[in-house]
Amino acid sequence: QLILVEGPPGSGKSTTARNLAAEISNVGKSCQCFLEWSTDNPIAIGDDQHLGQAIASSIARESDVLQQWRRFAQTSKTNNLVTVMESRFWQTSLMLMYAAGHPVESILESNQRVIENIDELNPVLIYFAIDNIKVFATRMIQIKDAEWQTAGNEGSWSQHIFDALDSQKWFTDRGLTGFGGMGTFLEEWALVAEILYARVTFSKIMIRNPNQDWSSAMQQMRGFLGLG
């Protein structure tokens, strides 16, 4: 009943989530899709325009988020819907907590508490892993900056991200800022994500560098989900 799509920023999660939701609907199953910043997302963490605040409050918000997962699971048991959820399992929850200074062991424990609440939904995890994250981040910034301008936002996406991250504890403790700081953070977060992935006990698939061959990546996901 629950398909979790995770991976670093810009790895194709939103497009994948939308495509999978459409394919699931096409085979006759009722499906809902919640993207990273969907305003109706049942796991509320704030909005992208106030990312710095969302990161800074992520640790204090942990118990509320767990309650939201619990309510979501209870509702999902009765509504007979398949839910495709992008980023909430790790990126806009645990990754934000990590940026705010939460230690790795606490991150792992937090994720385990969420798993215990959603396990009855028979969740599955699709995780995109990127090998050379700093090279990937350069291209990702170009794409995100273009999308940011197309949406009519002021400034650039990259500066928006740097402003949100530079004041967070993980960054100030290491004296890191800007693109270099973000790249180093994403490299370290990828190591944490590998540990999280290894500890997930329900059905899961890791697709490495999906951006290099999207046709093959989608084929792997369809096979994994039994979509043919």
C-alpha positions in Angstrom: 0.0 0.0 0.0 3.0 2.3 0.3 5.8 3.0 -2.2 8.6 5.1 -0.8 10.9 6.8 -3.3 14.2 8.1 -2.0 17.5 9.5 -3.2 19.6 12.7 -3.2 18.1 16.0 -4.4 17.7 16.1 -8.2 18.0 12.3 -8.7 14.6 12.1 -10.4 12.4 11.2 -7.5 9.5 13.5 -8.3 9.3 12.4 -12.0 9.6 8.8 -10.9 6.8 9.1 -8.3 4.4 10.7 -10.8 5.2 8.1 -13.5 4.7 5.2 -11.1 1.5 6.6 -9.8 0.2 7.0 -13.3 1.2 3.4 -14.2 -0.4 2.0 -11.1 -3.7 3.8 -11.9 -3.5 2.5 -15.5 -3.6 -1.1 -14.2 -6.8 -0.3 -12.3 -5.6 0.4 -8.8 -6.6 3.5 -6.9 -3.4 5.5 -6.3 -2.5 8.7 -4.7 0.9 10.5 -5.0 2.6 12.9 -2.6 5.6 14.7 -3.8 8.3 16.3 -1.6 6.6 19.6 -1.2 3.0 18.7 -1.8 0.8 21.0 0.2 -1.6 18.2 1.0 1.2 15.8 2.1 0.0 13.9 5.3 3.5 14.2 6.7 3.7 18.0 7.1 7.2 19.5 7.6 6.8 23.0 6.2 7.5 24.4 2.7 10.4 24.8 0.4 10.3 28.6 0.6 11.2 28.4 4.3 13.7 25.5 4.1 16.0 27.0 6.7 13.2 27.0 9.3 12.1 23.5 8.3 15.7 22.2 8.9 16.2 24.1 12.2 12.9 22.8 13.6 13.3 19.2 12.3 14.6 17.8 15.6 11.9 19.4 17.7 9.3 18.3 15.2 10.3 14.6 15.3 7.5 13.4 17.7 4.8 15.2 15.7 6.1 13.7 12.5 5.9 10.2 14.1 2.3 10.9 15.1 1.5 11.9 11.5 3.0 8.7 10.2 0.9 6.8 12.7 -2.3 8.5 11.6 -1.4 8.0 8.0 -1.0 4.3 8.5 -4.3 4.0 10.4 -6.1 5.8 7.6 -4.4 3.9 4.8 -5.5 0.6 6.3 -9.1 1.4 5.5 -9.0 3.5 2.3 -7.7 0.8 0.0 -5.4 3.2 -1.8 -1.8 2.7 -3.0 0.3 5.7 -1.9 3.5 6.8 -3.7 5.4 8.9 -1.2 8.5 10.9 -2.4 11.2 12.1 0.0 9.3 11.9 3.4 10.8 8.6 4.5 14.4 10.0 4.5 15.2 13.2 2.7 12.8 15.8 4.1 12.8 14.2 7.5 16.1 12.4 8.5 18.4 14.3 6.1 17.1 17.6 7.6 17.7 16.3 11.1 21.2 15.3 10.1 21.8 18.8 8.8 20.5 20.3 12.0 23.1 18.3 14.0 21.3 15.1 15.0 23.9 12.2 15.4 23.8 9.2 13.1 22.6 6.7 15.8 19.6 9.0 16.6 18.8 9.2 12.9 18.8 5.4 12.7 16.6 5.1 15.8 14.1 7.7 14.4 13.8 5.8 11.1 13.1 2.6 13.0 10.3 4.2 14.9 8.7 5.2 11.6 9.2 1.7 10.1 7.4 0.2 13.1 4.4 2.4 12.4 4.1 1.8 8.7 5.2 -1.9 8.5 1.6 -3.1 8.5 1.1 -1.3 5.1 3.6 -3.7 3.5 5.7 -0.8 2.3 8.4 -1.0 -0.4 11.4 1.2 -0.9 12.9 2.5 -4.2 16.3 4.1 -3.5 18.4 6.0 -6.1 22.1 5.9 -5.3 24.5 8.3 -7.0 28.2 7.3 -7.1 29.9 10.6 -7.8 27.7 13.0 -5.8 29.8 16.2 -6.3 29.9 15.9 -10.1 26.2 15.0 -10.0 25.5 18.1 -7.8 27.0 20.4 -10.4 24.5 19.2 -13.0 21.7 19.1 -10.4 22.2 22.8 -9.5 21.9 23.8 -13.2 18.6 21.9 -13.5 17.2 23.2 -10.3 18.2 26.8 -10.9 16.4 26.7 -14.3 13.3 25.2 -12.7 13.4 27.8 -10.0 13.5 30.6 -12.5 10.7 29.1 -14.6 8.6 28.9 -11.5 9.0 32.7 -11.1 11.0 32.6 -7.8 13.4 35.3 -6.9 17.2 34.7 -6.9 18.4 31.2 -7.6 17.7 27.7 -6.2 21.3 27.2 -5.4 21.6 30.4 -3.3 18.3 29.5 -1.6 19.8 26.1 -0.6 23.1 27.6 0.5 21.3 30.2 2.7 19.3 27.4 4.3 22.2 25.1 4.9 25.1 27.4 5.9 23.6 28.3 9.3 22.8 24.7 10.3 24.8 22.9 13.0 26.3 20.3 10.7 27.8 23.0 8.6 28.9 25.5 11.3 30.6 22.7 13.3 32.8 22.0 10.2 33.1 25.5 9.0 31.6 24.6 5.6 29.6 26.8 3.3 28.3 27.2 -0.2 28.7 24.5 -2.9 31.7 22.8 -1.3 29.8 22.5 2.0 26.7 21.1 0.3 28.7 18.6 -1.7 30.5 17.3 1.4 27.3 17.1 3.3 25.6 15.1 0.4 28.6 12.8 0.3 28.3 12.1 4.1 24.5 11.8 3.9 24.9 9.2 1.2 26.9 7.1 3.6 24.2 7.4 6.2 21.6 6.5 3.6 23.5 3.3 2.8 23.3 2.3 6.4 19.6 3.2 6.5 19.0 1.1 3.4 20.9 -1.9 4.9 18.6 -1.7 8.0 15.3 -1.6 6.1 13.7 -5.0 6.6 10.8 -4.7 4.1 11.1 -5.1 0.3 13.5 -2.7 -1.3 15.5 -2.0 -4.4 18.6 0.2 -4.9 19.2 1.6 -8.4 22.6 3.1 -8.9 23.0 6.2 -11.1 19.5 6.0 -12.7 20.2 9.3 -14.6 22.7 7.4 -16.8 19.9 5.1 -18.2 16.4 6.1 -17.3 14.8 3.4 -19.5 16.7 0.7 -17.7 15.9 2.2 -14.3 12.2 2.4 -15.1 12.3 -1.2 -16.3 13.9 -2.3 -13.0 11.2 -0.5 -11.0 8.3 -1.9 -13.0 9.7 -5.4 -12.5 10.2 -4.8 -8.8 6.6 -3.5 -8.4 5.1 -6.2 -10.7 3.9 -3.7 -13.3 5.3 -5.7 -16.2 
